[in-house]
Amino acid sequence: MPPRTPLGSISGNERRWKDLTPYQRGLIIGKFKCGLTPREVAANLEIPLQTVRDTIKFHPERTDGQSNARSGRPQISTQVNVRNVLRLVRRLPKITYDGIRKELQLSFSNDTIKRILQRNGITNWRAKRRPALTPEAVRKRLKWAKAHLDWTVAQWVKIIFSDECSIEHGKGGLRV
């Protein structure tokens, strides 16, 4: 495990000790079968005593010294569910987690849906505030657009637009 940087985060998901290699397990079992006690094997190989005891205990269950697959809660989501969630969210980007569950008839938690979206690079953020258009500004913009409707490409190339944000007509309620 790499050393932790000062003031860096501490992750509870990182394992302190790495798995033993099949070679290391073979050494432990070989020394034990030659008559050494677990304490002597631990001291000889400079491995924690409990690691040696566990290696000896679980030796019959292993194949060629390989680690067994760790059990864990099976995934609740299938590839079909993931595809459907992604398709729905791309079609309706402002849909809520409850809306996703209702639309697709899923029993997933919010955290499960959030993990599915994060794995696929879809996260949420606040939409940028857009200036509200007044009726007067709408009239001026429409008049300007109509006045320049028949311009050629050569004329448009000479124009530099400094306002590149989209404008929403009317005032919205809550931020999305």
CNS distance restraints for C-alpha pairs under 8 A (distance, minus, plus):
assign (resid   1 and name CA) (resid  16 and name CA) 7.09 0.50 0.50
assign (resid   4 and name CA) (resid   8 and name CA) 6.39 0.50 0.50
assign (resid   4 and name CA) (resid   9 and name CA) 7.91 0.50 0.50
assign (resid   4 and name CA) (resid  10 and name CA) 7.74 0.50 0.50
assign (resid  19 and name CA) (resid  67 and name CA) 7.69 0.50 0.50
assign (resid  20 and name CA) (resid  24 and name CA) 5.90 0.50 0.50
assign (resid  20 and name CA) (resid  25 and name CA) 6.39 0.50 0.50
assign (resid  21 and name CA) (resid  25 and name CA) 6.33 0.50 0.50
assign (resid  21 and name CA) (resid  65 and name CA) 7.56 0.50 0.50
assign (resid  21 and name CA) (resid  66 and name CA) 7.53 0.50 0.50
assign (resid  22 and name CA) (resid  26 and name CA) 6.07 0.50 0.50
assign (resid  22 and name CA) (resid  64 and name CA) 6.92 0.50 0.50
assign (resid  22 and name CA) (resid  65 and name CA) 4.44 0.50 0.50
assign (resid  22 and name CA) (resid  66 and name CA) 5.73 0.50 0.50
assign (resid  23 and name CA) (resid  27 and name CA) 6.32 0.50 0.50
assign (resid  23 and name CA) (resid  65 and name CA) 7.54 0.50 0.50
assign (resid  24 and name CA) (resid  28 and name CA) 6.36 0.50 0.50
assign (resid  25 and name CA) (resid  29 and name CA) 6.19 0.50 0.50
assign (resid  25 and name CA) (resid  55 and name CA) 6.70 0.50 0.50
assign (resid  25 and name CA) (resid  65 and name CA) 6.05 0.50 0.50
assign (resid  26 and name CA) (resid  30 and name CA) 5.85 0.50 0.50
assign (resid  26 and name CA) (resid  65 and name CA) 6.80 0.50 0.50
assign (resid  27 and name CA) (resid  31 and name CA) 6.04 0.50 0.50
assign (resid  28 and name CA) (resid  32 and name CA) 6.12 0.50 0.50
assign (resid  28 and name CA) (resid  41 and name CA) 6.54 0.50 0.50
assign (resid  28 and name CA) (resid  52 and name CA) 6.70 0.50 0.50
assign (resid  28 and name CA) (resid  55 and name CA) 7.49 0.50 0.50
assign (resid  28 and name CA) (resid  56 and name CA) 7.59 0.50 0.50
assign (resid  29 and name CA) (resid  33 and name CA) 6.05 0.50 0.50
assign (resid  29 and name CA) (resid  55 and name CA) 7.69 0.50 0.50
assign (resid  29 and name CA) (resid  56 and name CA) 6.38 0.50 0.50
assign (resid  29 and name CA) (resid  59 and name CA) 7.82 0.50 0.50
assign (resid  30 and name CA) (resid  34 and name CA) 6.21 0.50 0.50
assign (resid  31 and name CA) (resid  35 and name CA) 6.77 0.50 0.50
assign (resid  31 and name CA) (resid  36 and name CA) 5.87 0.50 0.50
assign (resid  31 and name CA) (resid  41 and name CA) 6.46 0.50 0.50
assign (resid  32 and name CA) (resid  36 and name CA) 4.97 0.50 0.50
assign (resid  32 and name CA) (resid  37 and name CA) 6.25 0.50 0.50
assign (resid  32 and name CA) (resid  38 and name CA) 6.69 0.50 0.50
assign (resid  32 and name CA) (resid  41 and name CA) 6.87 0.50 0.50
assign (resid  32 and name CA) (resid  56 and name CA) 7.97 0.50 0.50
assign (resid  36 and name CA) (resid  40 and name CA) 5.90 0.50 0.50
assign (resid  36 and name CA) (resid  41 and name CA) 6.23 0.50 0.50
assign (resid  37 and name CA) (resid  41 and name CA) 6.23 0.50 0.50
assign (resid  38 and name CA) (resid  42 and name CA) 6.09 0.50 0.50
assign (resid  38 and name CA) (resid  49 and name CA) 6.73 0.50 0.50
assign (resid  38 and name CA) (resid  52 and name CA) 6.15 0.50 0.50
assign (resid  38 and name CA) (resid  53 and name CA) 6.27 0.50 0.50
assign (resid  39 and name CA) (resid  43 and name CA) 6.24 0.50 0.50
assign (resid  39 and name CA) (resid  49 and name CA) 5.99 0.50 0.50
assign (resid  40 and name CA) (resid  44 and name CA) 5.97 0.50 0.50
assign (resid  41 and name CA) (resid  45 and name CA) 6.07 0.50 0.50
assign (resid  41 and name CA) (resid  52 and name CA) 7.25 0.50 0.50
assign (resid  42 and name CA) (resid  46 and name CA) 5.49 0.50 0.50
assign (resid  42 and name CA) (resid  47 and name CA) 4.90 0.50 0.50
assign (resid  42 and name CA) (resid  48 and name CA) 5.86 0.50 0.50
assign (resid  42 and name CA) (resid  49 and name CA) 5.15 0.50 0.50
assign (resid  42 and name CA) (resid  52 and name CA) 6.18 0.50 0.50
assign (resid  43 and name CA) (resid  47 and name CA) 6.81 0.50 0.50
assign (resid  43 and name CA) (resid  49 and name CA) 7.91 0.50 0.50
assign (resid  47 and name CA) (resid  51 and name CA) 6.83 0.50 0.50
assign (resid  47 and name CA) (resid  52 and name CA) 7.04 0.50 0.50
assign (resid  48 and name CA) (resid  52 and name CA) 6.66 0.50 0.50
assign (resid  49 and name CA) (resid  53 and name CA) 6.28 0.50 0.50
assign (resid  50 and name CA) (resid  54 and name CA) 6.03 0.50 0.50
assign (resid  51 and name CA) (resid  55 and name CA) 6.03 0.50 0.50
assign (resid  52 and name CA) (resid  56 and name CA) 6.25 0.50 0.50
assign (resid  53 and name CA) (resid  57 and name CA) 6.06 0.50 0.50
assign (resid  54 and name CA) (resid  58 and name CA) 6.01 0.50 0.50
assign (resid  55 and name CA) (resid  59 and name CA) 5.83 0.50 0.50
assign (resid  58 and name CA) (resid  62 and name CA) 6.72 0.50 0.50
assign (resid  59 and name CA) (resid  65 and name CA) 7.32 0.50 0.50
assign (resid  62 and name CA) (resid  66 and name CA) 6.05 0.50 0.50
assign (resid  62 and name CA) (resid  67 and name CA) 6.69 0.50 0.50
assign (resid  62 and name CA) (resid  68 and name CA) 6.58 0.50 0.50
assign (resid  76 and name CA) (resid 108 and name CA) 7.68 0.50 0.50
assign (resid  77 and name CA) (resid  81 and name CA) 5.91 0.50 0.50
assign (resid  77 and name CA) (resid  82 and name CA) 6.68 0.50 0.50
assign (resid  77 and name CA) (resid 108 and name CA) 7.91 0.50 0.50
assign (resid  78 and name CA) (resid  82 and name CA) 6.31 0.50 0.50
assign (resid  79 and name CA) (resid  83 and name CA) 6.12 0.50 0.50
assign (resid  80 and name CA) (resid  84 and name CA) 6.15 0.50 0.50
assign (resid  81 and name CA) (resid  85 and name CA) 6.12 0.50 0.50
assign (resid  82 and name CA) (resid  86 and name CA) 6.18 0.50 0.50
assign (resid  82 and name CA) (resid 116 and name CA) 6.65 0.50 0.50
assign (resid  83 and name CA) (resid  87 and name CA) 6.03 0.50 0.50
assign (resid  84 and name CA) (resid  88 and name CA) 6.08 0.50 0.50
assign (resid  84 and name CA) (resid 104 and name CA) 7.54 0.50 0.50
assign (resid  85 and name CA) (resid  89 and name CA) 6.11 0.50 0.50
assign (resid  85 and name CA) (resid 100 and name CA) 7.02 0.50 0.50
assign (resid  85 and name CA) (resid 104 and name CA) 7.61 0.50 0.50
assign (resid  85 and name CA) (resid 113 and name CA) 7.92 0.50 0.50
assign (resid  86 and name CA) (resid  90 and name CA) 6.07 0.50 0.50
assign (resid  86 and name CA) (resid 117 and name CA) 7.12 0.50 0.50
assign (resid  87 and name CA) (resid  91 and name CA) 6.21 0.50 0.50
assign (resid  88 and name CA) (resid  92 and name CA) 5.95 0.50 0.50
assign (resid  88 and name CA) (resid  93 and name CA) 7.96 0.50 0.50
assign (resid  88 and name CA) (resid 100 and name CA) 7.47 0.50 0.50
assign (resid  89 and name CA) (resid  93 and name CA) 5.00 0.50 0.50
assign (resid  89 and name CA) (resid  94 and name CA) 7.63 0.50 0.50
assign (resid  89 and name CA) (resid  95 and name CA) 6.71 0.50 0.50
assign (resid  89 and name CA) (resid 100 and name CA) 7.83 0.50 0.50
assign (resid  94 and name CA) (resid 176 and name CA) 7.75 0.50 0.50
assign (resid  95 and name CA) (resid  99 and name CA) 5.84 0.50 0.50
assign (resid  95 and name CA) (resid 100 and name CA) 6.72 0.50 0.50
assign (resid  96 and name CA) (resid 100 and name CA) 6.28 0.50 0.50
assign (resid  97 and name CA) (resid 101 and name CA) 6.30 0.50 0.50
assign (resid  97 and name CA) (resid 110 and name CA) 6.03 0.50 0.50
assign (resid  97 and name CA) (resid 113 and name CA) 7.05 0.50 0.50
assign (resid  98 and name CA) (resid 102 and name CA) 6.16 0.50 0.50
assign (resid  98 and name CA) (resid 110 and name CA) 7.95 0.50 0.50
assign (resid  99 and name CA) (resid 103 and name CA) 5.90 0.50 0.50
assign (resid 100 and name CA) (resid 104 and name CA) 6.01 0.50 0.50
assign (resid 100 and name CA) (resid 105 and name CA) 7.92 0.50 0.50
assign (resid 100 and name CA) (resid 106 and name CA) 7.83 0.50 0.50
assign (resid 101 and name CA) (resid 105 and name CA) 5.34 0.50 0.50
assign (resid 101 and name CA) (resid 106 and name CA) 4.82 0.50 0.50
assign (resid 101 and name CA) (resid 107 and name CA) 6.68 0.50 0.50
assign (resid 101 and name CA) (resid 108 and name CA) 7.11 0.50 0.50
assign (resid 102 and name CA) (resid 106 and name CA) 6.90 0.50 0.50
assign (resid 108 and name CA) (resid 112 and name CA) 5.94 0.50 0.50
assign (resid 108 and name CA) (resid 113 and name CA) 6.67 0.50 0.50
assign (resid 109 and name CA) (resid 113 and name CA) 6.54 0.50 0.50
assign (resid 110 and name CA) (resid 114 and name CA) 6.02 0.50 0.50
assign (resid 111 and name CA) (resid 115 and name CA) 6.08 0.50 0.50
assign (resid 112 and name CA) (resid 116 and name CA) 6.27 0.50 0.50
assign (resid 113 and name CA) (resid 117 and name CA) 6.29 0.50 0.50
assign (resid 114 and name CA) (resid 118 and name CA) 6.06 0.50 0.50
assign (resid 115 and name CA) (resid 119 and name CA) 6.02 0.50 0.50
assign (resid 116 and name CA) (resid 120 and name CA) 6.59 0.50 0.50
assign (resid 117 and name CA) (resid 121 and name CA) 6.34 0.50 0.50
assign (resid 117 and name CA) (resid 122 and name CA) 4.95 0.50 0.50
assign (resid 117 and name CA) (resid 123 and name CA) 6.62 0.50 0.50
assign (resid 118 and name CA) (resid 122 and name CA) 5.28 0.50 0.50
assign (resid 118 and name CA) (resid 123 and name CA) 5.89 0.50 0.50
assign (resid 126 and name CA) (resid 175 and name CA) 7.19 0.50 0.50
assign (resid 126 and name CA) (resid 176 and name CA) 5.93 0.50 0.50
assign (resid 127 and name CA) (resid 175 and name CA) 6.94 0.50 0.50
assign (resid 127 and name CA) (resid 176 and name CA) 5.68 0.50 0.50
assign (resid 129 and name CA) (resid 175 and name CA) 7.67 0.50 0.50
assign (resid 130 and name CA) (resid 165 and name CA) 7.71 0.50 0.50
assign (resid 130 and name CA) (resid 166 and name CA) 7.06 0.50 0.50
assign (resid 130 and name CA) (resid 167 and name CA) 5.79 0.50 0.50
assign (resid 130 and name CA) (resid 168 and name CA) 6.29 0.50 0.50
assign (resid 131 and name CA) (resid 167 and name CA) 6.28 0.50 0.50
assign (resid 131 and name CA) (resid 168 and name CA) 6.94 0.50 0.50
assign (resid 132 and name CA) (resid 167 and name CA) 6.99 0.50 0.50
assign (resid 132 and name CA) (resid 168 and name CA) 5.97 0.50 0.50
assign (resid 132 and name CA) (resid 169 and name CA) 6.04 0.50 0.50
assign (resid 132 and name CA) (resid 170 and name CA) 5.53 0.50 0.50
assign (resid 132 and name CA) (resid 171 and name CA) 5.48 0.50 0.50
assign (resid 133 and name CA) (resid 137 and name CA) 6.04 0.50 0.50
assign (resid 133 and name CA) (resid 138 and name CA) 6.42 0.50 0.50
assign (resid 133 and name CA) (resid 167 and name CA) 7.23 0.50 0.50
assign (resid 133 and name CA) (resid 168 and name CA) 6.80 0.50 0.50
assign (resid 133 and name CA) (resid 169 and name CA) 5.33 0.50 0.50
assign (resid 133 and name CA) (resid 170 and name CA) 5.92 0.50 0.50
assign (resid 133 and name CA) (resid 171 and name CA) 7.84 0.50 0.50
assign (resid 134 and name CA) (resid 138 and name CA) 6.31 0.50 0.50
assign (resid 134 and name CA) (resid 169 and name CA) 7.88 0.50 0.50
assign (resid 134 and name CA) (resid 170 and name CA) 7.23 0.50 0.50
assign (resid 135 and name CA) (resid 139 and name CA) 6.32 0.50 0.50
assign (resid 136 and name CA) (resid 140 and name CA) 6.34 0.50 0.50
assign (resid 137 and name CA) (resid 141 and name CA) 6.13 0.50 0.50
assign (resid 138 and name CA) (resid 142 and name CA) 6.10 0.50 0.50
assign (resid 139 and name CA) (resid 143 and name CA) 6.07 0.50 0.50
assign (resid 140 and name CA) (resid 144 and name CA) 6.14 0.50 0.50
assign (resid 141 and name CA) (resid 145 and name CA) 6.09 0.50 0.50
assign (resid 142 and name CA) (resid 146 and name CA) 6.14 0.50 0.50
assign (resid 143 and name CA) (resid 147 and name CA) 6.16 0.50 0.50
assign (resid 144 and name CA) (resid 148 and name CA) 6.37 0.50 0.50
assign (resid 145 and name CA) (resid 149 and name CA) 5.98 0.50 0.50
assign (resid 151 and name CA) (resid 155 and name CA) 6.14 0.50 0.50
assign (resid 151 and name CA) (resid 156 and name CA) 6.86 0.50 0.50
assign (resid 152 and name CA) (resid 156 and name CA) 6.48 0.50 0.50
assign (resid 153 and name CA) (resid 157 and name CA) 6.14 0.50 0.50
assign (resid 154 and name CA) (resid 158 and name CA) 7.03 0.50 0.50
assign (resid 155 and name CA) (resid 159 and name CA) 7.32 0.50 0.50
